């Protein structure tokens, strides 16, 4: 399973990337707005820091403008994946960009049928938002299960399932059990994945016992 970091904060991305935890990045207009920086500057920094796909979302909603925005975003760096919303114009944009060799991430997916349409439109990634489904009393992970089953039924569907709107480590475990291709994880959740209280307690005890031996490993 690949880990993307769901952030537009270059300091966070560099830090996690140095720890080898980042296979790609997803941004969205809300995450970019939080940085207070210019969109293209943010993207240039992220694309230079990360080798894998960096999702950059269009801001228009009509086909012609979305396509032009998508082309300009794609021209910025070879690892840009253009993000389009799951609307009819978005799917049309996806098909056109995909045909010209641009990776497209179709975002704001909330149903299995939407995921089928994205695959048929040639999306490189489909982003089902599981946390937002959980928020309204639905089961986000059930959607991931359905999409996995459907995509596995058809060799022609090569779209990767990019689990988005992740809220906690359990979401990552469940997505991995289902066989999702990618989880895009907020930095705080990504850091939590390494943490377990028994690891902390165990380490504390080992270090206390080691101290009693009076030995050092370096400078023997
Ligand atoms: C994914 O590409 C989105 O940026 C993100 O996962 C949305 O998450 P949210 O529901 O926490 O805003």
Boltz pocket constraint, residues with backbone or C-beta under 6 A from the ligand:
constraints:
  - pocket:
      binder: B
      contacts: [[A, 6], [A, 26], [A, 27], [A, 28], [A, 107], [A, 127], [A, 129], [A, 131], [A, 132], [A, 163], [A, 164], [A, 165], [A, 166], [A, 184]]
      max_distance: 6.0
